[in-house]
Amino acid sequence: TDQMFSFNSPMGACPECEGFGKIIGIDEHLVIPNRSLSVYEEAVICWRGEKMGEWLSDFVHKAPLYDFPLFTPYYQLTEAQRCLLWEGNVDLHGINEFFRMLEENQYKVQYRVMLARYRGKTMCPKCSGTRLRFEAGYVQVGSRSISQLVDLPVTELKQFFDRLKLNEHDGKTANRILTEINNRIRFLIDVGLGYLTLNRQSNSLSGGESQRINLVTSLGSSLVGSLYILDEPSIGLHSRDTNKLLHVLRQLQSLGNTVIVVEHDEEIIRAADYMIDIGPDAGRLGGQIVYEGNMTDLRKGSNSHTVHYLLGEEEIPLPSHRRQWNNYIEIKGARENNLKGIDVRFPLNVMTVVTGVSGSGKSTLVRDIFYRMLKRELDEYSDRPGEFVSVGGNLKNLYHVEFADQNPIGKSSRSNPATYIKAYDEIRKLWSEQPLAKQLGYTAGFFSFNNDGGRCEECKGEGNITVEMQFMADLVLECESCHGKRFKADTLEVKFQGETIYDVLEMTVNQAIEFFTLHNQKRIIKKLTPLQEVGLGYIKLGQSSSTLSGGENQRVKLASYLSQEKVDPTMFIFDEPTTGLHFHDIRKLLEAFDALICRGHSIVVIEHNMDVIKCADYVIDLGPEGGDKGGNLVVCGTPEEVVKCMESYTGRFLRDKLELNLK
């Protein structure tokens, strides 16, 4: 049955790894950390030293008899040659036999320590990572098993099914199924996901990729007369792929559906039939419809920032000059995932943008290799960096590295922007200094909703009570004791200029800055101003971090960096910081980046947004395509140098932006 081909079913899952594809065993990356070395150059770490070196000597002595290339770098070895190195044969002792010897002698403490040093998550030896029983591989279509097919990128999978020839009986049986398969494959390619493999784990997908896969699911169902609401489907999408996405949205519309898109991308806005713009600003200064109508009816002098940018009344200006640089960090031979052994320089004290089409290897290079390598070089704990040969340059000029992604700023519902940037500490101190607080003996801790004392003990400072409903969704009710105010009535009697601690938490950042400016509280204003500078003046001080979007979380982290005023040179890495940002907010974001660079820090940004790329001092463009056809360094240099490269998709779209700004 079809259960035989599902790793989620006991019938189909590999009995060794239970359908996970990995087990705890000897980690290849720990045994051979530098894959650019050959076996003769002691690539196998555990075969170093006087005693263990005997295993290497024996292997080197016998390997030529089996045509094993001793002087070839490990990463260039074929699958059969690697198998010989690990498994050995009757005469040749491989790495696995070495570890079996260690396991047999575990009574010796040094062998137990050695085993522990090389243990980690490794590919299941029984299913070779396919997650299925080996019996599932016996069934083949077009000389391919299901495991081989899901390992192919979607573009190659399409070619396989296009060329597939079946006999008359199989053709009749599979006709309907093949139609569905081909439709879904076409939809994946249409939304710019042709570089993905079908066995890619969902937790490794970006937010934009996940959303576009959901869009493919909707297209595959071929519903008619439905209303589709898409929240920023262009996240993580290069300008080259935006037209493909628009084509898919038009397909949905042509089937008789209504499509509503919440979006900031200029191309998608311009392609709309009807636009509703809400503003004019954010928070309490927003909430009004400032423009509603067709794209052809745009008029100058509007109250809408969006209309201003679309008509060219406002723009994100080009920098007056590109910053020059002398110091850099260079990574040589980066070859993790689809990277093709590239050498890349990351300049210091400037803004570097890493760009390229979706799936070209940007995150692998910056997050998996560059960031993790810097963490280890600076003696900080990090996961194992991706594969590269060496690192050079001016590492001594860096003291810290920070990676700002879109993950929540806090894991609990108590976390909020005010606590994250340490502004709430100053606010609590101010309330504890009020005459009534001193009279009652209230300390700063008394005004915290995380500690016993001043908080409401009924809801423990949460403001609401969660009622578990067993098999249904939990019910969240307002606390009857404090009515959602989080503090005891006694605590709320302490006021500063007529405002309680709860009133302050309910203020937006802009309101709080106005309030504390009026009453000359400079230390609190200094802490809150960075939030305003990154365009977050509309969020409430006490707003739970779980209600913030990915882009807002990232900007709160940026505000935190600005408020710390670090003196030591730091490398800041941002992953698509323009997610969820309007043109107007991108301008503020770039000003915040400039502020960090002026303090002597360095910035690396993974980005597709052309307005950010045109303002970069240095651009690294990967590609030219995604997946196996990506991973090359297409071009690097200033934006003006990038536009001269004919092979660069980024260069083509950037040329239009630069010409528009110059006009």
C-alpha positions in Angstrom: 0.0 0.0 0.0 1.0 3.7 -0.1 1.9 3.4 3.6 5.0 1.4 2.6 6.4 4.6 1.1 5.7 6.9 4.1 8.3 7.4 6.8 5.4 8.6 9.1 3.9 5.1 9.1 5.4 2.1 11.0 4.9 0.1 7.8 7.3 2.4 5.8 9.6 3.9 8.4 13.2 2.5 8.7 13.3 0.3 11.8 16.7 1.6 12.8 16.1 5.4 12.9 12.2 5.2 13.1 11.8 7.4 10.0 14.1 10.3 11.2 17.0 9.5 8.9 19.5 10.2 11.6 20.8 8.4 14.7 23.3 9.1 17.4 26.6 7.7 16.1 30.0 8.7 14.9 29.7 12.1 13.3 31.6 12.3 9.9 32.2 16.1 10.4 33.9 15.5 13.8 36.1 12.7 12.4 37.1 14.7 9.3 36.6 18.4 10.1 38.8 19.8 7.3 37.5 18.1 4.1 40.1 19.9 2.0 42.8 17.6 3.4 43.7 14.2 1.9 44.0 11.0 3.9 47.8 11.2 3.6 47.6 14.8 5.0 45.9 13.3 8.2 42.4 14.4 7.3 41.1 11.7 9.7 41.6 13.4 13.1 41.2 10.2 15.2 44.2 8.6 13.3 46.7 11.2 14.5 49.3 10.6 17.2 51.9 7.9 17.8 49.5 5.0 18.8 46.5 5.8 16.6 48.7 6.7 13.8 49.4 3.0 13.3 45.9 2.7 11.7 46.8 5.5 9.2 50.1 3.8 8.4 48.4 0.5 7.7 45.7 2.2 5.5 48.3 4.2 3.6 50.4 1.0 3.0 47.5 -1.1 1.6 45.3 1.6 -0.1 47.2 1.6 -3.4 46.3 -2.1 -3.9 42.6 -1.0 -4.2 43.2 2.2 -6.3 42.4 4.5 -3.4 43.7 8.1 -4.1 45.7 8.9 -0.9 46.5 12.5 -2.1 43.0 13.6 -3.2 41.2 16.0 -0.9 38.4 14.2 1.0 35.6 16.3 -0.5 36.7 15.2 -4.0 36.4 11.5 -3.2 33.7 9.5 -5.0 31.0 7.7 -3.0 32.7 4.3 -3.5 36.1 5.7 -2.3 34.5 7.2 0.8 32.8 3.9 1.4 36.1 2.1 1.2 37.7 4.6 3.7 34.9 4.2 6.2 33.9 0.5 5.8 37.2 -1.0 4.6 37.3 -4.6 3.4 38.7 -8.0 4.4 42.3 -6.7 4.1 41.9 -2.9 4.6 40.9 -1.6 8.1 38.5 1.4 7.8 37.3 4.1 10.2 34.2 2.2 11.3 36.4 -0.8 12.3 38.6 1.6 14.4 35.5 2.8 16.3 34.3 -0.8 16.8 37.7 -1.4 18.4 37.2 1.5 20.8 33.7 0.2 21.7 35.1 -3.2 22.5 37.7 -1.6 24.8 35.3 0.8 26.7 36.6 -0.4 30.0 39.6 1.9 29.3 38.7 5.5 30.3 40.7 7.1 27.4 38.7 5.1 24.9 35.4 6.2 26.4 36.5 9.8 26.2 37.6 9.3 22.6 34.3 7.8 21.6 32.4 10.7 23.3 34.5 13.2 21.4 33.3 11.9 18.0 29.7 11.1 18.8 26.9 13.2 17.2 23.9 13.1 15.0 24.8 11.1 11.9 23.1 9.6 8.9 21.3 6.3 9.6 23.6 3.5 8.2 20.6 1.2 7.4 18.5 3.6 5.2 21.3 6.0 4.3 19.1 9.0 5.3 16.1 8.0 3.1 14.0 7.3 6.3 12.3 4.4 4.5 12.6 0.6 4.8 15.0 -0.8 2.2 12.1 -2.8 0.8 10.5 0.5 -0.5 13.5 0.9 -2.8 12.5 -2.3 -4.7 9.5 -0.5 -6.3 10.8 1.7 -9.1 9.1 3.9 -11.7 11.2 4.8 -14.8 14.2 3.0 -13.1 14.1 5.3 -10.1 12.9 4.6 -6.5 10.9 7.1 -4.5 13.9 8.0 -2.4 15.9 8.9 -5.5 13.1 11.1 -6.8 12.6 13.1 -3.6 16.3 13.9 -3.6 16.0 15.7 -6.9 15.4 19.5 -7.2 11.9 20.2 -8.4 13.2 21.5 -11.8 14.9 18.1 -12.4 11.9 16.2 -11.1 9.8 18.0 -13.8 12.2 16.8 -16.5 12.0 13.2 -15.2 8.2 13.2 -15.4 8.2 14.9 -18.8 10.4 12.1 -20.1 8.6 9.3 -18.3 7.4 6.6 -20.6 4.9 4.0 -19.3 3.4 0.9 -20.9 -0.3 1.0 -21.8 -1.6 -0.6 -18.6 0.6 1.5 -16.2 -0.3 4.6 -18.3 -4.0 4.1 -17.8 -3.6 3.4 -14.0 -1.3 6.4 -13.4 -2.9 9.0 -15.8 -4.9 10.9 -13.1 -2.1 10.7 -10.6 0.5 12.0 -13.1 -1.7 14.9 -14.0 -1.9 15.9 -10.3 1.9 15.4 -9.8 2.8 17.5 -12.9 0.4 20.3 -11.9 1.9 20.6 -8.4 5.4 20.5 -9.7 4.6 23.3 -12.2 3.1 25.4 -9.4 6.2 25.0 -7.2 8.3 26.2 -10.2 5.9 29.1 -10.8 6.3 30.4 -7.3 10.1 30.3 -7.6 10.7 27.2 -5.5 12.2 25.0 -8.3 15.5 24.7 -6.4 14.0 22.9 -3.4 14.1 19.1 -3.0 10.9 17.4 -1.9 12.6 15.8 1.2 13.8 19.2 2.5 12.8 19.5 6.2 10.1 22.1 6.8 12.0 23.7 9.8 14.8 24.6 7.4 12.5 26.7 5.2 12.3 30.5 5.5 9.0 32.2 6.3 8.5 33.2 2.6 9.2 29.7 1.3 6.7 28.2 3.8 4.1 30.7 2.7 4.6 30.0 -1.0 4.3 26.2 -0.4 0.9 26.9 1.3 0.1 28.9 -1.8 0.9 25.9 -4.0 -1.4 23.8 -1.8 -4.2 26.2 -2.5 -3.5 26.2 -6.2 -3.4 22.5 -6.3 -6.9 22.3 -4.8 -8.3 24.4 -7.7 -11.0 26.0 -5.6 -13.4 28.5 -7.4 -15.2 31.4 -5.8 -12.9 31.6 -2.8 -11.3 34.6 -1.0 -7.5 34.3 -0.7 -5.7 36.6 1.8 -1.9 36.5 1.6 0.3 38.3 4.1 3.5 39.4 2.4 4.0 36.5 0.0 7.1 38.3 -1.4 9.2 37.6 1.7 12.5 36.1 0.8 11.8 36.5 -2.9 14.3 38.1 -5.4 13.0 40.6 -7.8 13.5 38.1 -10.6 11.0 35.7 -9.0 8.3 38.4 -8.2 6.9 38.2 -11.8 6.5 34.4 -11.3 4.5 35.1 -8.1 2.3 37.7 -9.8 1.6 35.2 -12.6 0.4 32.6 -9.9 -1.8 35.2 -8.2 -3.3 36.1 -11.6 -4.0 32.4 -12.2 -5.9 32.3 -8.9 -7.9 35.3 -9.9 -8.7 33.9 -13.4 -10.2 30.8 -11.8 -12.9 33.1 -10.3 -11.3 33.8 -6.9 -10.7 37.1 -5.1 -7.1 37.8 -4.0 -6.2 40.2 -1.2 -2.5 40.8 -0.6 -1.0 42.6 2.4 2.3 43.8 0.8 5.0 46.4 0.7 6.8 45.2 -2.4 6.7 48.0 -5.1 6.3 45.6 -8.1 3.3 43.8 -6.5 1.7 47.1 -5.5 2.1 48.4 -9.0 0.6 45.2 -10.5 -2.6 45.5 -8.3 -6.0 46.3 -9.8 -7.1 48.1 -6.7 -5.1 49.6 -3.8 -6.2 50.4 -0.2 -3.5 52.3 1.7 -3.9 52.7 5.5 -2.0 55.4 7.4 -0.8 58.1 7.2 1.6 56.9 9.9 1.8 54.0 12.4 0.1 53.4 15.8 -2.2 56.1 17.1 -1.3 58.3 14.1 -2.5 55.6 11.7 -5.7 53.6 11.2 -7.2 55.8 8.5 -7.7 55.0 4.8 -5.5 57.6 3.1 -6.0 56.2 -0.4 -8.4 53.8 -2.0 -8.8 53.3 -5.8 -7.2 52.1 -9.0 -3.4 52.4 -9.6 -4.1 54.7 -12.6 -5.8 57.3 -10.4 -2.8 58.2 -8.3 -2.5 62.0 -7.7 0.3 64.1 -6.3 -0.1 66.0 -3.0 -1.8 63.0 -1.3 -1.6 62.2 2.4 -0.3 58.7 1.6 3.4 57.8 2.0 2.9 54.9 -0.4 1.5 57.2 -3.1 4.4 59.7 -2.5 7.0 56.9 -3.2 5.1 55.4 -6.2 4.9 58.9 -7.8 8.5 59.7 -6.9 7.6 62.6 -4.6 9.6 60.8 -1.8 12.5 58.4 -2.4 15.2 56.6 -0.6 18.2 58.6 -1.7 21.5 57.1 -2.9 24.4 57.7 -0.4 26.6 60.7 -1.3 29.6 58.4 -1.5 30.6 54.7 -1.0 32.7 54.1 2.1 36.2 52.9 1.3 37.7 49.9 3.2 41.1 48.3 3.8 40.4 45.7 6.5 38.4 42.5 5.8 37.7 38.9 6.8 38.2 36.4 4.0 36.7 32.9 3.8 38.3 30.5 1.4 36.9 27.4 -0.2 33.3 27.7 1.2 31.6 24.5 0.0 28.7 23.8 2.4 25.4 22.7 0.8 25.4 24.1 -2.8 28.4 26.5 -2.4 31.0 25.7 -5.0 34.2 26.3 -3.0 34.1 30.1 -3.3 36.5 32.6 -1.8 34.7 35.6 -0.3 35.9 38.8 1.4 33.7 40.6 4.0 34.9 44.2 4.4 35.0 45.8 7.9 33.6 49.2 8.9 31.2 49.3 6.0 27.7 48.0 5.0 28.0 44.8 3.0 24.9 43.3 1.3 24.8 39.6 0.4 22.2 39.0 -2.3 21.2 36.5 -5.0 18.0 34.7 -6.1 16.2 32.4 -3.7 18.2 29.3 -2.9 21.6 30.7 -4.2 23.4 30.0 -0.9 23.2 33.3 0.9 22.1 31.9 4.3 24.5 29.0 4.1 27.4 31.4 3.5 26.5 34.1 6.0 24.8 32.2 8.8 26.1 28.7 8.6 29.8 29.5 7.7 30.6 33.2 8.4 28.7 33.7 11.6 29.4 30.4 13.2 33.1 30.6 12.2 33.3 34.1 13.8 31.7 32.9 17.0 34.3 30.1 17.3 37.2 32.4 16.4 36.0 34.8 19.2 35.9 31.8 21.6 32.1 31.8 21.9 30.0 28.7 21.7 28.3 28.0 18.4 27.1 25.1 16.3 29.6 23.5 13.9 30.4 25.9 11.1 29.7 24.9 7.5 32.5 23.5 5.4 35.3 25.9 4.3 39.1 25.6 3.8 40.5 28.6 5.8 39.8 32.0 7.2 42.1 35.0 7.0 42.2 38.8 7.1 41.9 41.2 10.1 40.1 39.0 12.7 42.0 40.8 15.5 39.9 44.0 14.6 36.7 42.3 15.8 35.7 41.7 19.4 32.0 40.6 19.1 29.6 39.2 16.6 25.8 39.6 16.7 23.2 37.8 14.5 19.8 39.5 14.4 17.2 37.2 12.9 13.4 37.3 13.0 13.0 35.0 16.0 11.0 36.3 19.0 12.9 38.5 21.4 11.7 36.5 24.3 10.2 33.1 24.8 7.6 34.0 27.5 4.5 36.2 27.3 6.1 38.4 29.9 8.8 39.6 27.6 8.2 43.0 26.0 10.2 45.7 24.2 10.6 47.8 27.3 12.2 44.9 29.3 14.4 43.8 26.3 16.1 47.2 25.8 16.4 47.7 29.6 14.2 50.8 29.6 11.8 49.2 32.2 14.6 49.0 34.8 14.9 52.8 34.7 11.1 53.3 34.8 10.8 51.0 37.8 13.6 52.9 39.6 11.7 56.2 38.9 8.4 54.8 40.5 10.3 53.5 43.5 11.7 57.0 44.1 8.2 58.5 44.5 7.2 59.8 48.0 4.4 57.3 48.5 6.6 54.4 47.4 9.3 55.4 49.8 6.7 55.8 52.6 5.4 52.2 51.9 8.9 50.7 51.5 8.4 49.8 47.8 11.6 49.0 46.0 12.1 48.9 42.2 11.5 45.1 42.3 8.0 45.9 43.7 7.0 47.4 40.3 8.0 44.2 38.3 5.4 41.8 37.1 7.9 39.0 37.3 8.5 39.1 41.1 6.3 38.6 44.1 5.4 41.8 45.9 3.6 44.4 43.8 2.2 42.2 41.1 -1.2 40.6 41.1 -0.9 37.2 42.8 -4.0 35.9 41.2 -2.6 35.9 37.6 1.1 36.2 38.7 1.5 39.4 36.8 0.2 38.0 33.5 -3.0 40.2 33.4 -5.0 37.1 32.3 -5.6 33.6 33.3 -5.3 30.6 31.0 -8.0 27.9 31.5 -6.9 24.5 30.0 -9.7 23.0 28.0 -8.2 19.5 27.6 -9.1 18.5 24.0 -10.0 22.1 22.9 -8.0 25.2 22.5 -7.1 26.9 25.9 -9.3 29.7 27.0 -7.6 33.0 28.0 -9.7 35.2 30.4 -9.0 38.6 31.8 -7.9 38.3 35.5 -10.9 39.2 37.7 -8.7 40.4 40.5 -6.6 43.1 38.6 -8.8 43.4 35.5 -5.8 42.9 33.2 -3.7 45.6 34.9 -1.1 43.0 36.2 -0.5 44.8 39.5 -2.2 45.0 42.9 -4.4 48.0 43.6 -1.9 49.2 46.3 0.9 49.3 43.7 -1.2 51.3 41.3 -1.7 54.0 43.9 1.9 55.1 43.4 1.9 57.6 40.6 4.4 59.8 38.7 2.8 63.0 37.4 -0.7 61.3 37.7 0.3 58.1 35.8 0.5 54.6 37.3 3.1 52.0 36.2 0.3 50.2 34.2 -0.5 53.5 32.4 3.1 53.8 31.2 3.1 50.2 29.9 0.0 51.0 27.9 1.7 54.0 26.3 3.3 53.7 22.8 7.0 54.4 22.5 6.2 57.9 21.0 3.7 58.7 23.8 6.2 57.6 26.4 9.0 59.7 24.9 6.6 62.8 24.9 5.6 62.1 28.5 9.1 61.6 29.9 10.5 64.6 27.8 7.8 66.8 29.4 9.0 65.7 32.9 12.8 65.8 32.0 13.6 62.1 32.5 16.7 61.9 30.3 17.9 58.4 31.2 14.5 56.8 30.2 14.4 58.9 27.0 17.9 57.8 26.1 16.8 54.1 26.4 13.5 54.5 24.4 14.8 56.7 21.6 16.5 53.8 19.7 13.1 52.2 19.3 11.7 55.4 17.8 14.8 55.7 15.5 14.2 52.2 14.0 10.6 53.1 13.2 8.9 51.3 16.2 7.4 54.4 17.8 3.9 52.9 17.4 4.3 49.7 19.6 3.3 49.7 23.3 6.0 49.5 25.9 4.2 46.5 27.6 3.2 44.8 24.3 4.0 41.0 24.6 6.9 40.0 22.3 4.8 37.1 21.1 2.5 39.6 19.3 5.4 41.2 17.4 6.0 40.3 13.7 9.4 38.9 12.6 10.4 42.3 11.2 9.5 44.0 14.4 11.4 41.5 16.5 14.5 42.2 14.4 14.2 45.9 14.7 13.8 45.7 18.5 17.1 43.8 18.5 18.6 46.6 16.4 17.3 49.2 18.8 18.9 47.2 21.6 22.3 47.3 19.9 21.9 51.0 19.3 21.1 51.6 23.0 24.1 49.6 24.3 26.6 51.9 22.7 29.2 49.2 22.4 32.7 50.6 22.2 34.4 47.3 21.0 34.2 46.8 17.2 31.3 44.4 16.5 30.1 42.5 13.4 26.3 42.9 13.1 24.6 40.4 10.8 21.0 41.0 9.7 18.8 38.4 7.9 16.3 40.2 5.6 15.7 43.2 7.9 13.2 44.9 5.5 10.6 42.1 6.0 7.3 43.9 6.8 8.8 47.3 6.2 7.3 50.1 4.1 9.5 52.4 1.9 9.2 55.0 4.7 10.5 52.6 7.3 13.4 51.3 5.2 14.8 54.8 5.1 14.8 54.9 9.0 16.4 51.4 9.0 19.2 52.6 6.8 19.8 55.6 9.1 20.1 53.2 12.0 22.6 51.1 10.1 24.6 54.3 9.4 24.6 55.1 13.1 26.2 51.7 13.9 28.9 52.1 11.2 29.7 55.6 12.5 30.5 54.0 15.9 33.1 51.7 14.3 31.0 48.6 13.8 30.6 46.5 10.6 27.3 45.3 9.1 26.5 42.4 6.8 22.9 42.1 5.5 21.2 39.3 3.6 18.7 41.1 1.5 16.7 41.1 -1.8 15.3 44.7 -1.5 16.8 46.9 -4.2 16.5 50.0 -2.1 18.9 48.5 0.5 21.2 47.0 -2.1 21.6 50.4 -3.9 22.7 52.0 -0.6 25.4 49.3 0.2 29.1 50.0 0.2 29.9 46.5 -1.0 27.6 43.9 -2.7 28.3 40.1 -2.8 26.0 38.5 -5.4 25.6 34.7 -5.3 24.0 32.6 -8.0 23.3 32.7 -10.8 20.4 30.4 -10.1 19.1 28.6 -7.0 19.9 25.1 -5.8 22.5 23.1 -7.7 22.8 25.8 -10.3 23.7 28.4 -7.6 26.5 28.6 -5.1 28.9 30.5 -7.3 30.2 34.0 -6.7 28.7 35.9 -9.6 30.1 39.4 -8.9 31.2 41.5 -5.9 31.9 45.2 -5.6 30.1 48.5 -5.3 26.5 48.6 -6.7 27.9 50.5 -9.7 30.3 47.6 -10.4 27.5 45.0 -10.0 25.3 46.6 -12.6 28.0 46.1 -15.2 27.9 42.3 -14.8 25.6 40.8 -17.5 25.3 37.4 -15.7 23.9 39.0 -12.5 20.1 39.1 -12.1 20.6 41.5 -9.2 22.6 43.8 -11.5 19.8 43.9 -14.0 17.2 45.1 -11.5 19.7 47.3 -9.7 20.5 49.1 -12.9 16.8 50.3 -13.2 16.9 51.6 -9.5 20.2 53.5 -9.9 19.1 55.1 -13.2 15.8 56.1 -11.6 17.6 57.7 -8.7 20.1 59.5 -11.0 17.2 61.0 -13.0 
